[in-house]
Amino acid sequence: MIKAALKACRLIGDGLYGVDLKQAGDRVVVIEVNDNPNIDAGIEDVVLGRGLFDRIMGVFLSRMEARVRSGS
């Protein structure tokens, strides 16, 4: 499932995307890619908890700092 989701996102770019997948037996297909995904507490963060939100915000912070350093 993760391979299918990453493959779909690579086609679009390095933004934040929600990828909806369906699995039937061993087959996994991408249903849609959302460019404005929900990241709901208690659902998407069930594994990492608050760490998920910390990781997401860390990526945004790193990208903003890189822009400041590059002067763009």
PQR file of N, CA, C, O and H, with PARSE charges and radii, in Angstrom:
ATOM      1  N   MET A   1       0.818  -1.190   0.000 -0.4000 1.5000
ATOM      2  CA  MET A   1       0.000   0.000   0.000 -0.0000 2.0000
ATOM      3  C   MET A   1       0.860   1.250   0.000  0.5500 1.7000
ATOM      4  O   MET A   1       0.583   2.200  -0.733 -0.5500 1.4000
ATOM      5  N   ILE A   2       1.886   1.253   0.807 -0.4000 1.5000
ATOM      6  CA  ILE A   2       2.740   2.435   0.880 -0.0000 2.0000
ATOM      7  C   ILE A   2       3.429   2.680  -0.457  0.5500 1.7000
ATOM      8  O   ILE A   2       3.550   3.828  -0.886 -0.5500 1.4000
ATOM      9  H   ILE A   2       2.111   0.481   1.402  0.4000 1.0000
ATOM     10  N   LYS A   3       3.883   1.620  -1.121 -0.4000 1.5000
ATOM     11  CA  LYS A   3       4.514   1.776  -2.437 -0.0000 2.0000
ATOM     12  C   LYS A   3       3.561   2.431  -3.428  0.5500 1.7000
ATOM     13  O   LYS A   3       3.962   3.321  -4.177 -0.5500 1.4000
ATOM     14  H   LYS A   3       3.785   0.688  -0.772  0.4000 1.0000
ATOM     15  N   ALA A   4       2.305   2.000  -3.438 -0.4000 1.5000
ATOM     16  CA  ALA A   4       1.316   2.565  -4.360 -0.0000 2.0000
ATOM     17  C   ALA A   4       1.065   4.037  -4.045  0.5500 1.7000
ATOM     18  O   ALA A   4       0.979   4.856  -4.960 -0.5500 1.4000
ATOM     19  H   ALA A   4       1.978   1.277  -2.829  0.4000 1.0000
ATOM     20  N   ALA A   5       0.947   4.381  -2.771 -0.4000 1.5000
ATOM     21  CA  ALA A   5       0.703   5.768  -2.378 -0.0000 2.0000
ATOM     22  C   ALA A   5       1.873   6.660  -2.762  0.5500 1.7000
ATOM     23  O   ALA A   5       1.672   7.748  -3.302 -0.5500 1.4000
ATOM     24  H   ALA A   5       1.017   3.716  -2.028  0.4000 1.0000
ATOM     25  N   LEU A   6       3.089   6.212  -2.490 -0.4000 1.5000
ATOM     26  CA  LEU A   6       4.271   7.011  -2.837 -0.0000 2.0000
ATOM     27  C   LEU A   6       4.420   7.176  -4.341  0.5500 1.7000
ATOM     28  O   LEU A   6       4.801   8.246  -4.816 -0.5500 1.4000
ATOM     29  H   LEU A   6       3.252   5.329  -2.052  0.4000 1.0000
ATOM     30  N   LYS A   7       4.128   6.140  -5.078 -0.4000 1.5000
ATOM     31  CA  LYS A   7       4.208   6.207  -6.539 -0.0000 2.0000
ATOM     32  C   LYS A   7       3.228   7.253  -7.075  0.5500 1.7000
ATOM     33  O   LYS A   7       3.579   8.029  -7.964 -0.5500 1.4000
ATOM     34  H   LYS A   7       3.819   5.271  -4.692  0.4000 1.0000
ATOM     35  N   ALA A   8       2.018   7.279  -6.548 -0.4000 1.5000
ATOM     36  CA  ALA A   8       1.017   8.256  -6.981 -0.0000 2.0000
ATOM     37  C   ALA A   8       1.469   9.675  -6.659  0.5500 1.7000
ATOM     38  O   ALA A   8       1.318  10.574  -7.486 -0.5500 1.4000
ATOM     39  H   ALA A   8       1.733   6.648  -5.826  0.4000 1.0000
ATOM     40  N   CYS A   9       2.014   9.882  -5.483 -0.4000 1.5000
ATOM     41  CA  CYS A   9       2.446  11.220  -5.076 -0.0000 2.0000
ATOM     42  C   CYS A   9       3.651  11.700  -5.866  0.5500 1.7000
ATOM     43  O   CYS A   9       3.763  12.892  -6.152 -0.5500 1.4000
ATOM     44  H   CYS A   9       2.137   9.152  -4.811  0.4000 1.0000
ATOM     45  N   ARG A  10       4.543  10.810  -6.217 -0.4000 1.5000
ATOM     46  CA  ARG A  10       5.728  11.201  -6.994 -0.0000 2.0000
ATOM     47  C   ARG A  10       5.349  11.781  -8.350  0.5500 1.7000
ATOM     48  O   ARG A  10       6.088  12.592  -8.908 -0.5500 1.4000
ATOM     49  H   ARG A  10       4.452   9.842  -5.984  0.4000 1.0000
ATOM     50  N   LEU A  11       4.212  11.371  -8.878 -0.4000 1.5000
ATOM     51  CA  LEU A  11       3.757  11.903 -10.167 -0.0000 2.0000
ATOM     52  C   LEU A  11       3.368  13.369 -10.061  0.5500 1.7000
ATOM     53  O   LEU A  11       3.382  14.087 -11.061 -0.5500 1.4000
ATOM     54  H   LEU A  11       3.612  10.712  -8.425  0.4000 1.0000
ATOM     55  N   ILE A  12       3.025  13.816  -8.872 -0.4000 1.5000
ATOM     56  CA  ILE A  12       2.522  15.170  -8.682 -0.0000 2.0000
ATOM     57  C   ILE A  12       3.607  16.114  -8.174  0.5500 1.7000
ATOM     58  O   ILE A  12       3.721  17.232  -8.676 -0.5500 1.4000
ATOM     59  H   ILE A  12       3.014  13.233  -8.060  0.4000 1.0000
ATOM     60  N   GLY A  13       4.388  15.708  -7.215 -0.4000 1.5000
ATOM     61  CA  GLY A  13       5.412  16.583  -6.667 -0.0000 2.0000
ATOM     62  C   GLY A  13       5.636  16.324  -5.196  0.5500 1.7000
ATOM     63  O   GLY A  13       5.212  15.302  -4.656 -0.5500 1.4000
ATOM     64  H   GLY A  13       4.295  14.800  -6.807  0.4000 1.0000
ATOM     65  N   ASP A  14       6.311  17.266  -4.553 -0.4000 1.5000
ATOM     66  CA  ASP A  14       6.726  17.051  -3.166 -0.0000 2.0000
ATOM     67  C   ASP A  14       5.862  17.809  -2.161  0.5500 1.7000
ATOM     68  O   ASP A  14       6.360  18.237  -1.120 -0.5500 1.4000
ATOM     69  H   ASP A  14       6.656  18.096  -4.992  0.4000 1.0000
ATOM     70  N   GLY A  15       4.597  17.976  -2.456 -0.4000 1.5000
ATOM     71  CA  GLY A  15       3.678  18.634  -1.537 -0.0000 2.0000
ATOM     72  C   GLY A  15       3.105  17.668  -0.519  0.5500 1.7000
ATOM     73  O   GLY A  15       3.594  16.551  -0.350 -0.5500 1.4000
ATOM     74  H   GLY A  15       4.193  17.628  -3.302  0.4000 1.0000
ATOM     75  N   LEU A  16       2.069  18.116   0.148 -0.4000 1.5000
ATOM     76  CA  LEU A  16       1.358  17.293   1.127 -0.0000 2.0000
ATOM     77  C   LEU A  16       0.089  16.793   0.467  0.5500 1.7000
ATOM     78  O   LEU A  16      -0.769  17.589   0.085 -0.5500 1.4000
ATOM     79  H   LEU A  16       1.672  19.023   0.011  0.4000 1.0000
ATOM     80  N   TYR A  17      -0.040  15.484   0.328 -0.4000 1.5000
ATOM     81  CA  TYR A  17      -1.174  14.887  -0.367 -0.0000 2.0000
ATOM     82  C   TYR A  17      -1.815  13.804   0.485  0.5500 1.7000
ATOM     83  O   TYR A  17      -1.162  13.140   1.289 -0.5500 1.4000
ATOM     84  H   TYR A  17       0.657  14.837   0.639  0.4000 1.0000
ATOM     85  N   GLY A  18      -3.103  13.653   0.283 -0.4000 1.5000
ATOM     86  CA  GLY A  18      -3.820  12.515   0.839 -0.0000 2.0000
ATOM     87  C   GLY A  18      -4.058  11.538  -0.296  0.5500 1.7000
ATOM     88  O   GLY A  18      -4.529  11.928  -1.364 -0.5500 1.4000
ATOM     89  H   GLY A  18      -3.634  14.192  -0.370  0.4000 1.0000
ATOM     90  N   VAL A  19      -3.744  10.301  -0.082 -0.4000 1.5000
ATOM     91  CA  VAL A  19      -3.916   9.292  -1.126 -0.0000 2.0000
ATOM     92  C   VAL A  19      -4.942   8.271  -0.641  0.5500 1.7000
ATOM     93  O   VAL A  19      -4.760   7.631   0.396 -0.5500 1.4000
ATOM     94  H   VAL A  19      -3.361   9.984   0.786  0.4000 1.0000
ATOM     95  N   ASP A  20      -6.017   8.130  -1.404 -0.4000 1.5000
ATOM     96  CA  ASP A  20      -7.055   7.149  -1.079 -0.0000 2.0000
ATOM     97  C   ASP A  20      -6.788   5.876  -1.876  0.5500 1.7000
ATOM     98  O   ASP A  20      -6.659   5.909  -3.100 -0.5500 1.4000
ATOM     99  H   ASP A  20      -6.165   8.649  -2.246  0.4000 1.0000
ATOM    100  N   LEU A  21      -6.709   4.769  -1.169 -0.4000 1.5000
ATOM    101  CA  LEU A  21      -6.387   3.481  -1.785 -0.0000 2.0000
ATOM    102  C   LEU A  21      -7.492   2.477  -1.499  0.5500 1.7000
ATOM    103  O   LEU A  21      -8.216   2.587  -0.510 -0.5500 1.4000
ATOM    104  H   LEU A  21      -6.814   4.743  -0.175  0.4000 1.0000
ATOM    105  N   LYS A  22      -7.603   1.512  -2.372 -0.4000 1.5000
ATOM    106  CA  LYS A  22      -8.496   0.365  -2.152 -0.0000 2.0000
ATOM    107  C   LYS A  22      -7.666  -0.892  -2.321  0.5500 1.7000
ATOM    108  O   LYS A  22      -6.803  -0.962  -3.196 -0.5500 1.4000
ATOM    109  H   LYS A  22      -7.015   1.422  -3.176  0.4000 1.0000
ATOM    110  N   GLN A  23      -7.924  -1.871  -1.494 -0.4000 1.5000
ATOM    111  CA  GLN A  23      -7.240  -3.145  -1.604 -0.0000 2.0000
ATOM    112  C   GLN A  23      -8.271  -4.245  -1.822  0.5500 1.7000
ATOM    113  O   GLN A  23      -9.268  -4.342  -1.107 -0.5500 1.4000
ATOM    114  H   GLN A  23      -8.626  -1.815  -0.783  0.4000 1.0000
ATOM    115  N   ALA A  24      -8.002  -5.066  -2.825 -0.4000 1.5000
ATOM    116  CA  ALA A  24      -8.832  -6.244  -3.104 -0.0000 2.0000
ATOM    117  C   ALA A  24      -7.880  -7.422  -3.234  0.5500 1.7000
ATOM    118  O   ALA A  24      -7.183  -7.566  -4.238 -0.5500 1.4000
ATOM    119  H   ALA A  24      -7.192  -4.987  -3.406  0.4000 1.0000
ATOM    120  N   GLY A  25      -7.860  -8.243  -2.230 -0.4000 1.5000
ATOM    121  CA  GLY A  25      -6.890  -9.339  -2.220 -0.0000 2.0000
ATOM    122  C   GLY A  25      -5.481  -8.781  -2.132  0.5500 1.7000
ATOM    123  O   GLY A  25      -5.168  -8.022  -1.215 -0.5500 1.4000
ATOM    124  H   GLY A  25      -8.427  -8.126  -1.414  0.4000 1.0000
ATOM    125  N   ASP A  26      -4.630  -9.153  -3.080 -0.4000 1.5000
ATOM    126  CA  ASP A  26      -3.254  -8.646  -3.105 -0.0000 2.0000
ATOM    127  C   ASP A  26      -3.122  -7.380  -3.941  0.5500 1.7000
ATOM    128  O   ASP A  26      -2.045  -6.788  -3.998 -0.5500 1.4000
ATOM    129  H   ASP A  26      -4.884  -9.769  -3.825  0.4000 1.0000
ATOM    130  N   ARG A  27      -4.187  -6.965  -4.580 -0.4000 1.5000
ATOM    131  CA  ARG A  27      -4.143  -5.826  -5.495 -0.0000 2.0000
ATOM    132  C   ARG A  27      -4.485  -4.535  -4.758  0.5500 1.7000
ATOM    133  O   ARG A  27      -5.461  -4.477  -4.011 -0.5500 1.4000
ATOM    134  H   ARG A  27      -5.062  -7.447  -4.533  0.4000 1.0000
ATOM    135  N   VAL A  28      -3.671  -3.500  -4.974 -0.4000 1.5000
ATOM    136  CA  VAL A  28      -3.902  -2.185  -4.391 -0.0000 2.0000
ATOM    137  C   VAL A  28      -4.017  -1.181  -5.528  0.5500 1.7000
ATOM    138  O   VAL A  28      -3.167  -1.147  -6.417 -0.5500 1.4000
ATOM    139  H   VAL A  28      -2.877  -3.547  -5.580  0.4000 1.0000
ATOM    140  N   VAL A  29      -5.066  -0.362  -5.503 -0.4000 1.5000
ATOM    141  CA  VAL A  29      -5.237   0.663  -6.536 -0.0000 2.0000
ATOM    142  C   VAL A  29      -5.469   2.025  -5.878  0.5500 1.7000
ATOM    143  O   VAL A  29      -6.036   2.127  -4.790 -0.5500 1.4000
ATOM    144  H   VAL A  29      -5.756  -0.389  -4.780  0.4000 1.0000
ATOM    145  N   VAL A  30      -5.014   3.058  -6.572 -0.4000 1.5000
ATOM    146  CA  VAL A  30      -5.217   4.426  -6.119 -0.0000 2.0000
ATOM    147  C   VAL A  30      -6.593   4.877  -6.585  0.5500 1.7000
ATOM    148  O   VAL A  30      -6.909   4.786  -7.771 -0.5500 1.4000
ATOM    149  H   VAL A  30      -4.553   2.975  -7.456  0.4000 1.0000
ATOM    150  N   ILE A  31      -7.403   5.357  -5.668 -0.4000 1.5000
ATOM    151  CA  ILE A  31      -8.736   5.860  -5.984 -0.0000 2.0000
ATOM    152  C   ILE A  31      -8.662   7.350  -6.315  0.5500 1.7000
ATOM    153  O   ILE A  31      -9.242   7.806  -7.301 -0.5500 1.4000
ATOM    154  H   ILE A  31      -7.146   5.431  -4.704  0.4000 1.0000
ATOM    155  N   GLU A  32      -7.943   8.102  -5.480 -0.4000 1.5000
ATOM    156  CA  GLU A  32      -7.757   9.528  -5.745 -0.0000 2.0000
ATOM    157  C   GLU A  32      -6.589  10.058  -4.939  0.5500 1.7000
ATOM    158  O   GLU A  32      -6.171   9.463  -3.946 -0.5500 1.4000
ATOM    159  H   GLU A  32      -7.472   7.731  -4.679  0.4000 1.0000
ATOM    160  N   VAL A  33      -6.068  11.198  -5.392 -0.4000 1.5000
ATOM    161  CA  VAL A  33      -5.026  11.915  -4.676 -0.0000 2.0000
ATOM    162  C   VAL A  33      -5.593  13.291  -4.349  0.5500 1.7000
ATOM    163  O   VAL A  33      -6.019  14.025  -5.241 -0.5500 1.4000
ATOM    164  H   VAL A  33      -6.407  11.682  -6.199  0.4000 1.0000
ATOM    165  N   ASN A  34      -5.595  13.631  -3.073 -0.4000 1.5000
ATOM    166  CA  ASN A  34      -6.160  14.893  -2.608 -0.0000 2.0000
ATOM    167  C   ASN A  34      -5.051  15.905  -2.350  0.5500 1.7000
ATOM    168  O   ASN A  34      -4.124  15.633  -1.588 -0.5500 1.4000
ATOM    169  H   ASN A  34      -5.249  13.034  -2.348  0.4000 1.0000
ATOM    170  N   ASP A  35      -5.143  17.059  -2.979 -0.4000 1.5000
ATOM    171  CA  ASP A  35      -4.122  18.086  -2.749 -0.0000 2.0000
ATOM    172  C   ASP A  35      -4.418  18.937  -1.518  0.5500 1.7000
ATOM    173  O   ASP A  35      -3.634  19.820  -1.171 -0.5500 1.4000
ATOM    174  H   ASP A  35      -5.896  17.280  -3.598  0.4000 1.0000
ATOM    175  N   ASN A  36      -5.529  18.679  -0.866 -0.4000 1.5000
ATOM    176  CA  ASN A  36      -5.892  19.374   0.364 -0.0000 2.0000
ATOM    177  C   ASN A  36      -6.448  18.333   1.347  0.5500 1.7000
ATOM    178  O   ASN A  36      -7.644  18.315   1.637 -0.5500 1.4000
ATOM    179  H   ASN A  36      -6.166  17.961  -1.148  0.4000 1.0000
ATOM    180  N   PRO A  37      -5.558  17.470   1.852 -0.5600 1.5000
ATOM    181  CA  PRO A  37      -6.037  16.331   2.638  0.2800 2.0000
ATOM    182  C   PRO A  37      -6.456  16.694   4.060  0.5500 1.7000
ATOM    183  O   PRO A  37      -5.977  17.668   4.641 -0.5500 1.4000
ATOM    184  N   ASN A  38      -7.349  15.897   4.592 -0.4000 1.5000
ATOM    185  CA  ASN A  38      -7.672  15.967   6.014 -0.0000 2.0000
ATOM    186  C   ASN A  38      -6.592  15.215   6.780  0.5500 1.7000
ATOM    187  O   ASN A  38      -6.124  14.161   6.349 -0.5500 1.4000
ATOM    188  H   ASN A  38      -7.738  15.106   4.120  0.4000 1.0000
ATOM    189  N   ILE A  39      -6.213  15.762   7.900 -0.4000 1.5000
ATOM    190  CA  ILE A  39      -5.310  15.062   8.814 -0.0000 2.0000
ATOM    191  C   ILE A  39      -5.994  15.130  10.169  0.5500 1.7000
ATOM    192  O   ILE A  39      -5.757  16.041  10.962 -0.5500 1.4000
ATOM    193  H   ILE A  39      -6.594  16.618   8.251  0.4000 1.0000
ATOM    194  N   ASP A  40      -6.839  14.153  10.412 -0.4000 1.5000
ATOM    195  CA  ASP A  40      -7.701  14.180  11.577 -0.0000 2.0000
ATOM    196  C   ASP A  40      -7.077  13.489  12.784  0.5500 1.7000
ATOM    197  O   ASP A  40      -6.574  12.369  12.692 -0.5500 1.4000
ATOM    198  H   ASP A  40      -7.031  13.413   9.768  0.4000 1.0000
ATOM    199  N   ALA A  41      -7.125  14.185  13.914 -0.4000 1.5000
ATOM    200  CA  ALA A  41      -6.669  13.595  15.168 -0.0000 2.0000
ATOM    201  C   ALA A  41      -7.542  12.389  15.485  0.5500 1.7000
ATOM    202  O   ALA A  41      -8.767  12.445  15.380 -0.5500 1.4000
ATOM    203  H   ALA A  41      -7.534  15.094  13.988  0.4000 1.0000
ATOM    204  N   GLY A  42      -6.894  11.305  15.873 -0.4000 1.5000
ATOM    205  CA  GLY A  42      -7.614  10.092  16.213 -0.0000 2.0000
ATOM    206  C   GLY A  42      -7.803   9.154  15.032  0.5500 1.7000
ATOM    207  O   GLY A  42      -8.261   8.024  15.203 -0.5500 1.4000
ATOM    208  H   GLY A  42      -5.899  11.259  15.959  0.4000 1.0000
ATOM    209  N   ILE A  43      -7.453   9.614  13.835 -0.4000 1.5000
ATOM    210  CA  ILE A  43      -7.586   8.770  12.644 -0.0000 2.0000
ATOM    211  C   ILE A  43      -6.210   8.613  11.991  0.5500 1.7000
ATOM    212  O   ILE A  43      -5.582   7.560  12.103 -0.5500 1.4000
ATOM    213  H   ILE A  43      -7.081  10.532  13.697  0.4000 1.0000
ATOM    214  N   GLU A  44      -5.744   9.669  11.305 -0.4000 1.5000
ATOM    215  CA  GLU A  44      -4.440   9.575  10.632 -0.0000 2.0000
ATOM    216  C   GLU A  44      -3.282   9.448  11.615  0.5500 1.7000
ATOM    217  O   GLU A  44      -2.223   8.932  11.260 -0.5500 1.4000
ATOM    218  H   GLU A  44      -6.255  10.524  11.214  0.4000 1.0000
ATOM    219  N   ASP A  45      -3.471   9.907  12.833 -0.4000 1.5000
ATOM    220  CA  ASP A  45      -2.375   9.875  13.800 -0.0000 2.0000
ATOM    221  C   ASP A  45      -2.434   8.679  14.748  0.5500 1.7000
ATOM    222  O   ASP A  45      -1.790   8.686  15.797 -0.5500 1.4000
ATOM    223  H   ASP A  45      -4.332  10.326  13.122  0.4000 1.0000
ATOM    224  N   VAL A  46      -3.197   7.660  14.385 -0.4000 1.5000
ATOM    225  CA  VAL A  46      -3.393   6.516  15.286 -0.0000 2.0000
ATOM    226  C   VAL A  46      -2.074   5.803  15.617  0.5500 1.7000
ATOM    227  O   VAL A  46      -1.942   5.240  16.704 -0.5500 1.4000
ATOM    228  H   VAL A  46      -3.720   7.655  13.533  0.4000 1.0000
ATOM    229  N   VAL A  47      -1.112   5.816  14.714 -0.4000 1.5000
ATOM    230  CA  VAL A  47       0.161   5.130  14.964 -0.0000 2.0000
ATOM    231  C   VAL A  47       1.162   6.048  15.659  0.5500 1.7000
ATOM    232  O   VAL A  47       1.756   5.665  16.667 -0.5500 1.4000
ATOM    233  H   VAL A  47      -1.219   6.273  13.831  0.4000 1.0000
ATOM    234  N   LEU A  48       1.352   7.248  15.133 -0.4000 1.5000
ATOM    235  CA  LEU A  48       2.396   8.134  15.650 -0.0000 2.0000
ATOM    236  C   LEU A  48       1.912   9.132  16.691  0.5500 1.7000
ATOM    237  O   LEU A  48       2.723   9.769  17.363 -0.5500 1.4000
ATOM    238  H   LEU A  48       0.870   7.559  14.314  0.4000 1.0000
ATOM    239  N   GLY A  49       0.604   9.273  16.829 -0.4000 1.5000
ATOM    240  CA  GLY A  49       0.077  10.261  17.758 -0.0000 2.0000
ATOM    241  C   GLY A  49       0.522  11.657  17.374  0.5500 1.7000
ATOM    242  O   GLY A  49       0.579  11.992  16.191 -0.5500 1.4000
ATOM    243  H   GLY A  49      -0.055   8.756  16.283  0.4000 1.0000
ATOM    244  N   ARG A  50       0.833  12.462  18.354 -0.4000 1.5000
ATOM    245  CA  ARG A  50       1.249  13.843  18.097 -0.0000 2.0000
ATOM    246  C   ARG A  50       2.506  13.894  17.240  0.5500 1.7000
ATOM    247  O   ARG A  50       2.754  14.892  16.564 -0.5500 1.4000
ATOM    248  H   ARG A  50       0.786  12.190  19.315  0.4000 1.0000
ATOM    249  N   GLY A  51       3.294  12.840  17.261 -0.4000 1.5000
ATOM    250  CA  GLY A  51       4.509  12.800  16.451 -0.0000 2.0000
ATOM    251  C   GLY A  51       4.239  13.014  14.972  0.5500 1.7000
ATOM    252  O   GLY A  51       5.084  13.565  14.266 -0.5500 1.4000
ATOM    253  H   GLY A  51       3.093  12.029  17.810  0.4000 1.0000
ATOM    254  N   LEU A  52       3.075  12.588  14.489 -0.4000 1.5000
ATOM    255  CA  LEU A  52       2.724  12.812  13.086 -0.0000 2.0000
ATOM    256  C   LEU A  52       2.662  14.302  12.791  0.5500 1.7000
ATOM    257  O   LEU A  52       3.232  14.765  11.803 -0.5500 1.4000
ATOM    258  H   LEU A  52       2.389  12.140  15.062  0.4000 1.0000
ATOM    259  N   PHE A  53       1.978  15.051  13.637 -0.4000 1.5000
ATOM    260  CA  PHE A  53       1.832  16.487  13.425 -0.0000 2.0000
ATOM    261  C   PHE A  53       3.178  17.189  13.579  0.5500 1.7000
ATOM    262  O   PHE A  53       3.467  18.140  12.854 -0.5500 1.4000
ATOM    263  H   PHE A  53       1.515  14.675  14.440  0.4000 1.0000
ATOM    264  N   ASP A  54       3.999  16.728  14.515 -0.4000 1.5000
ATOM    265  CA  ASP A  54       5.345  17.291  14.680 -0.0000 2.0000
ATOM    266  C   ASP A  54       6.179  17.071  13.420  0.5500 1.7000
ATOM    267  O   ASP A  54       6.909  17.967  12.998 -0.5500 1.4000
ATOM    268  H   ASP A  54       3.764  15.955  15.104  0.4000 1.0000
ATOM    269  N   ARG A  55       6.077  15.895  12.821 -0.4000 1.5000
ATOM    270  CA  ARG A  55       6.824  15.611  11.578 -0.0000 2.0000
ATOM    271  C   ARG A  55       6.359  16.500  10.430  0.5500 1.7000
ATOM    272  O   ARG A  55       7.176  17.053   9.694 -0.5500 1.4000
ATOM    273  H   ARG A  55       5.483  15.166  13.164  0.4000 1.0000
ATOM    274  N   ILE A  56       5.054  16.633  10.284 -0.4000 1.5000
ATOM    275  CA  ILE A  56       4.514  17.459   9.199 -0.0000 2.0000
ATOM    276  C   ILE A  56       4.963  18.909   9.368  0.5500 1.7000
ATOM    277  O   ILE A  56       5.445  19.526   8.419 -0.5500 1.4000
ATOM    278  H   ILE A  56       4.390  16.183  10.882  0.4000 1.0000
ATOM    279  N   MET A  57       4.806  19.447  10.562 -0.4000 1.5000
ATOM    280  CA  MET A  57       5.207  20.835  10.795 -0.0000 2.0000
ATOM    281  C   MET A  57       6.723  21.006  10.653  0.5500 1.7000
ATOM    282  O   MET A  57       7.191  22.060  10.223 -0.5500 1.4000
ATOM    283  H   MET A  57       4.414  18.946  11.333  0.4000 1.0000
ATOM    284  N   GLY A  58       7.493  19.967  11.015 -0.4000 1.5000
ATOM    285  CA  GLY A  58       8.942  20.016  10.854 -0.0000 2.0000
ATOM    286  C   GLY A  58       9.352  20.135   9.395  0.5500 1.7000
ATOM    287  O   GLY A  58      10.296  20.853   9.065 -0.5500 1.4000
ATOM    288  H   GLY A  58       7.113  19.110  11.365  0.4000 1.0000
ATOM    289  N   VAL A  59       8.645  19.434   8.528 -0.4000 1.5000
ATOM    290  CA  VAL A  59       8.932  19.528   7.087 -0.0000 2.0000
ATOM    291  C   VAL A  59       8.619  20.935   6.591  0.5500 1.7000
ATOM    292  O   VAL A  59       9.419  21.521   5.861 -0.5500 1.4000
ATOM    293  H   VAL A  59       7.878  18.851   8.796  0.4000 1.0000
ATOM    294  N   PHE A  60       7.472  21.483   6.975 -0.4000 1.5000
ATOM    295  CA  PHE A  60       7.131  22.841   6.553 -0.0000 2.0000
ATOM    296  C   PHE A  60       8.169  23.845   7.053  0.5500 1.7000
ATOM    297  O   PHE A  60       8.591  24.730   6.309 -0.5500 1.4000
ATOM    298  H   PHE A  60       6.823  21.006   7.568  0.4000 1.0000
ATOM    299  N   LEU A  61       8.577  23.707   8.308 -0.4000 1.5000
ATOM    300  CA  LEU A  61       9.575  24.612   8.869 -0.0000 2.0000
ATOM    301  C   LEU A  61      10.887  24.511   8.107  0.5500 1.7000
ATOM    302  O   LEU A  61      11.486  25.533   7.775 -0.5500 1.4000
ATOM    303  H   LEU A  61       8.234  22.988   8.913  0.4000 1.0000
ATOM    304  N   SER A  62      11.340  23.301   7.826 -0.4000 1.5000
ATOM    305  CA  SER A  62      12.595  23.113   7.086 -0.0000 2.0000
ATOM    306  C   SER A  62      12.530  23.757   5.705  0.5500 1.7000
ATOM    307  O   SER A  62      13.493  24.380   5.259 -0.5500 1.4000
ATOM    308  H   SER A  62      10.853  22.471   8.096  0.4000 1.0000
ATOM    309  N   ARG A  63      11.400  23.606   5.036 -0.4000 1.5000
ATOM    310  CA  ARG A  63      11.242  24.200   3.697 -0.0000 2.0000
ATOM    311  C   ARG A  63      11.258  25.723   3.765  0.5500 1.7000
ATOM    312  O   ARG A  63      11.854  26.377   2.908 -0.5500 1.4000
ATOM    313  H   ARG A  63      10.617  23.100   5.398  0.4000 1.0000
ATOM    314  N   MET A  64      10.606  26.294   4.781 -0.4000 1.5000
ATOM    315  CA  MET A  64      10.606  27.754   4.915 -0.0000 2.0000
ATOM    316  C   MET A  64      12.007  28.265   5.234  0.5500 1.7000
ATOM    317  O   MET A  64      12.436  29.282   4.688 -0.5500 1.4000
ATOM    318  H   MET A  64      10.122  25.763   5.477  0.4000 1.0000
ATOM    319  N   GLU A  65      12.720  27.568   6.113 -0.4000 1.5000
ATOM    320  CA  GLU A  65      14.078  27.977   6.447 -0.0000 2.0000
ATOM    321  C   GLU A  65      14.997  27.890   5.239  0.5500 1.7000
ATOM    322  O   GLU A  65      15.866  28.743   5.061 -0.5500 1.4000
ATOM    323  H   GLU A  65      12.372  26.742   6.556  0.4000 1.0000
ATOM    324  N   ALA A  66      14.819  26.874   4.411 -0.4000 1.5000
ATOM    325  CA  ALA A  66      15.623  26.715   3.197 -0.0000 2.0000
ATOM    326  C   ALA A  66      15.363  27.871   2.236  0.5500 1.7000
ATOM    327  O   ALA A  66      16.291  28.363   1.594 -0.5500 1.4000
ATOM    328  H   ALA A  66      14.113  26.180   4.556  0.4000 1.0000
ATOM    329  N   ARG A  67      14.115  28.305   2.133 -0.4000 1.5000
ATOM    330  CA  ARG A  67      13.779  29.444   1.265 -0.0000 2.0000
ATOM    331  C   ARG A  67      14.430  30.718   1.759  0.5500 1.7000
ATOM    332  O   ARG A  67      14.921  31.521   0.966 -0.5500 1.4000
ATOM    333  H   ARG A  67      13.361  27.905   2.654  0.4000 1.0000
ATOM    334  N   VAL A  68      14.433  30.905   3.076 -0.4000 1.5000
ATOM    335  CA  VAL A  68      15.053  32.093   3.644 -0.0000 2.0000
ATOM    336  C   VAL A  68      16.562  32.074   3.358  0.5500 1.7000
ATOM    337  O   VAL A  68      17.143  33.086   2.966 -0.5500 1.4000
ATOM    338  H   VAL A  68      14.034  30.252   3.720  0.4000 1.0000
ATOM    339  N   ARG A  69      17.178  30.913   3.560 -0.4000 1.5000
ATOM    340  CA  ARG A  69      18.619  30.793   3.301 -0.0000 2.0000
ATOM    341  C   ARG A  69      18.968  31.041   1.851  0.5500 1.7000
ATOM    342  O   ARG A  69      20.005  31.633   1.555 -0.5500 1.4000
ATOM    343  H   ARG A  69      16.706  30.091   3.878  0.4000 1.0000
ATOM    344  N   SER A  70      18.105  30.591   0.932 -0.4000 1.5000
ATOM    345  CA  SER A  70      18.396  30.748  -0.491 -0.0000 2.0000
ATOM    346  C   SER A  70      18.023  32.131  -1.014  0.5500 1.7000
ATOM    347  O   SER A  70      18.396  32.501  -2.127 -0.5500 1.4000
ATOM    348  H   SER A  70      17.263  30.110   1.173  0.4000 1.0000
ATOM    349  N   GLY A  71      17.283  32.895  -0.205 -0.4000 1.5000
ATOM    350  CA  GLY A  71      16.899  34.246  -0.608 -0.0000 2.0000
ATOM    351  C   GLY A  71      15.723  34.307  -1.553  0.5500 1.7000
ATOM    352  O   GLY A  71      15.474  35.349  -2.159 -0.5500 1.4000
ATOM    353  H   GLY A  71      16.980  32.594   0.700  0.4000 1.0000
ATOM    354  N   SER A  72      14.978  33.193  -1.697 -0.4000 1.5000
ATOM    355  CA  SER A  72      13.826  33.229  -2.616 -0.0000 2.0000
ATOM    356  C   SER A  72      12.526  33.376  -1.875  0.5500 1.7000
ATOM    357  O   SER A  72      11.464  33.423  -2.495 -0.5500 1.4000
ATOM    358  H   SER A  72      15.180  32.346  -1.204  0.4000 1.0000
TER
END
